Amino acid sequence: MLQQTQLAGSFTLPGTAMSVNRMGYGAMQLAGRDGDKLVWGPPRDREEAIAVLQEAVASGVNHIDTSDYYGPHVTNQLIKQALHPYPDGLVIVTKVGSRRGEDGSWIPAFSREDLVAAIHDNLRNLEVDALDVVNLRSMFSVHGPAEGSMEEQITVLAELQRKGLIRHIGLSNVTPAQLAEARRIVAIVCVQNHYNLVHRADDGLIDDLARDGIAYVPFFPLGGFTPLQSAELSDIAASLGATPMQIALAWLLQRSPNILLIPGTSSRKHLRENLQAAQLRIPSEVLANLNPIGKPEKEF
Ligand SMILES: NC(=O)c1ccc[n+]([C@@H]2O[C@H](COP(=O)([O-])OP(=O)(O)OC[C@H]3O[C@@H](n4cnc5c(N)ncnc54)[C@H](OP(=O)(O)O)[C@@H]3O)[C@@H](O)[C@H]2O)c1
């Protein structure tokens, strides 16, 4: 019998044997907070954090997004504690390109030494011999994609891939030009950028990636640290007997078949609510009312 999470369908990362359910889980929210320092230190409730990870996988999630700079190290250590030895078919996607300052800031870590060290940190903290997928996170601007060559950094990751430390490579927070540059050097299996119902700058990129069979993984699918709030969204959700967060996720699933979801939460209550979105189908006339919320570049 299909698990609820599998109702969202699956997607095979291009050129790989990795097939993941489109409904995944993003682990960043599991790390703690220390005043203004977000994603910092131990979780508010360690037992709950472990339970969230275990319930996600038990419910059919087989794509978990993480990074060793969440915490730092905390999120990966929680994943290891909750799930190691990892079940067959679980794909853990991590990212490199940043490190954390003592003040909680997000600092570019783009040198060869930084990247090699980050790969080894991830391998150690996740306790694996090879990382399934590593996203290179562009840091020309911490706030959004900004132009700048990443040839040197992609070349380093490609070397580590040849050494067997990385299975597949993706990109995060990138422009179409950076994607094209990277694809001239190595196969790219996924792009992880900021996108959701109200933040639609990547509409064109998503369609281009869909044509090439590359996964698009929106971060902040629910709006991030300040979840989406919209009277229209709430009204539409109520009319469909769902919550606004479920509609935001179902909308992404229907937006394009190459979109993979990694909603983040630190609670099992929200996890259950989010996973239920895998079985929602928004009727086309309702989609037409949802689309204008984000001033889309494209209607669908
Ligand atoms: N590549 C990058 O630069 C980048 C940047 C940011 C994030 N990411 C990745 O993307 C993943 C997703 O992003 P995100 O977790 O920051 O943002 P998100 O999924 O858009 O939203 C998470 C926020 O929504 C709340 N939430 C979750 N489910 C909810 C529900 N059903 N009802 C009400 N509130 C709910 C969470 O609080 P609770 O904990 O209370 O549920 C949390 O505050 C992260 O886990 C991370 O792996 C990548």
The ligand as an SDF file (V2000), in Angstrom:
LIG
                    3D

 48 52  0  0  0  0  0  0  0  0999 V2000
   20.0510   26.7130    0.3100 N   0  0  0  0  0  0  0  0  0  0  0  0
   19.7760   27.6480    1.1800 C   0  0  0  0  0  0  0  0  0  0  0  0
   20.3610   28.7290    1.1600 O   0  0  0  0  0  0  0  0  0  0  0  0
   18.7110   27.4060    2.2060 C   0  0  0  0  0  0  0  0  0  0  0  0
   18.2310   28.4770    2.9660 C   0  0  0  0  0  0  0  0  0  0  0  0
   17.2270   28.2240    3.8820 C   0  0  0  0  0  0  0  0  0  0  0  0
   16.7210   26.9390    4.0450 C   0  0  0  0  0  0  0  0  0  0  0  0
   17.2300   25.9140    3.3120 N   0  0  0  0  0  0  0  0  0  0  0  0
   16.6840   24.5430    3.4130 C   0  0  0  0  0  0  0  0  0  0  0  0
   15.2990   24.6040    3.1200 O   0  0  0  0  0  0  0  0  0  0  0  0
   14.5520   23.9410    4.1410 C   0  0  0  0  0  0  0  0  0  0  0  0
   13.1970   24.5960    4.2610 C   0  0  0  0  0  0  0  0  0  0  0  0
   13.3330   25.9410    4.6720 O   0  0  0  0  0  0  0  0  0  0  0  0
   12.9010   26.4550    6.1150 P   0  0  0  0  0  0  0  0  0  0  0  0
   12.6840   25.2980    7.0200 O   0  0  0  0  0  0  0  0  0  0  0  0
   13.8590   27.4760    6.5250 O   0  0  0  0  0  0  0  0  0  0  0  0
   11.5580   27.2180    5.8020 O   0  0  0  0  0  0  0  0  0  0  0  0
   10.0550   26.7420    5.5230 P   0  0  0  0  0  0  0  0  0  0  0  0
    9.9840   25.2840    5.2820 O   0  0  0  0  0  0  0  0  0  0  0  0
    9.5280   27.6680    4.5040 O   0  0  0  0  0  0  0  0  0  0  0  0
    9.3210   27.1190    6.8840 O   0  0  0  0  0  0  0  0  0  0  0  0
    9.7420   26.7190    8.1250 C   0  0  0  0  0  0  0  0  0  0  0  0
    8.9970   27.5540    9.1520 C   0  0  0  0  0  0  0  0  0  0  0  0
    7.6160   27.2820    9.0500 O   0  0  0  0  0  0  0  0  0  0  0  0
    7.1240   26.7620   10.2920 C   0  0  0  0  0  0  0  0  0  0  0  0
    6.1970   25.6890    9.9420 N   0  0  0  0  0  0  0  0  0  0  0  0
    6.4790   24.5030    9.3640 C   0  0  0  0  0  0  0  0  0  0  0  0
    5.3640   23.8040    9.1620 N   0  0  0  0  0  0  0  0  0  0  0  0
    4.3480   24.5530    9.6190 C   0  0  0  0  0  0  0  0  0  0  0  0
    2.9450   24.3600    9.6920 C   0  0  0  0  0  0  0  0  0  0  0  0
    2.3700   23.2610    9.2280 N   0  0  0  0  0  0  0  0  0  0  0  0
    2.1910   25.3540   10.2430 N   0  0  0  0  0  0  0  0  0  0  0  0
    2.7520   26.4850   10.7040 C   0  0  0  0  0  0  0  0  0  0  0  0
    4.0790   26.7220   10.6610 N   0  0  0  0  0  0  0  0  0  0  0  0
    4.8690   25.7610   10.1250 C   0  0  0  0  0  0  0  0  0  0  0  0
    8.3430   26.2700   11.0390 C   0  0  0  0  0  0  0  0  0  0  0  0
    8.1590   26.3880   12.4260 O   0  0  0  0  0  0  0  0  0  0  0  0
    8.0140   25.0760   13.3640 P   0  0  0  0  0  0  0  0  0  0  0  0
    9.3790   24.5410   13.5710 O   0  0  0  0  0  0  0  0  0  0  0  0
    7.3850   25.6220   14.6170 O   0  0  0  0  0  0  0  0  0  0  0  0
    7.1010   24.1180   12.6520 O   0  0  0  0  0  0  0  0  0  0  0  0
    9.4000   27.2570   10.5550 C   0  0  0  0  0  0  0  0  0  0  0  0
    9.3140   28.4500   11.2880 O   0  0  0  0  0  0  0  0  0  0  0  0
   15.4230   24.0840    5.3800 C   0  0  0  0  0  0  0  0  0  0  0  0
   15.1090   23.1270    6.3410 O   0  0  0  0  0  0  0  0  0  0  0  0
   16.8130   23.9440    4.8080 C   0  0  0  0  0  0  0  0  0  0  0  0
   17.1450   22.5760    4.7540 O   0  0  0  0  0  0  0  0  0  0  0  0
   18.1980   26.1380    2.3800 C   0  0  0  0  0  0  0  0  0  0  0  0
  1  2  1  0
  2  3  2  0
  2  4  1  0
  4  5  1  0
  4 48  2  0
  5  6  2  0
  6  7  1  0
  7  8  2  0
  8  9  1  0
  8 48  1  0
  9 10  1  0
  9 46  1  0
 10 11  1  0
 11 12  1  0
 11 44  1  0
 12 13  1  0
 13 14  1  0
 14 15  2  0
 14 16  1  0
 14 17  1  0
 17 18  1  0
 18 19  2  0
 18 20  1  0
 18 21  1  0
 21 22  1  0
 22 23  1  0
 23 24  1  0
 23 42  1  0
 24 25  1  0
 25 26  1  0
 25 36  1  0
 26 27  1  0
 26 35  1  0
 27 28  2  0
 28 29  1  0
 29 30  1  0
 29 35  2  0
 30 31  1  0
 30 32  2  0
 32 33  1  0
 33 34  2  0
 34 35  1  0
 36 37  1  0
 36 42  1  0
 37 38  1  0
 38 39  2  0
 38 40  1  0
 38 41  1  0
 42 43  1  0
 44 45  1  0
 44 46  1  0
 46 47  1  0
M  CHG  2   8   1  16  -1
M  END
$$$$
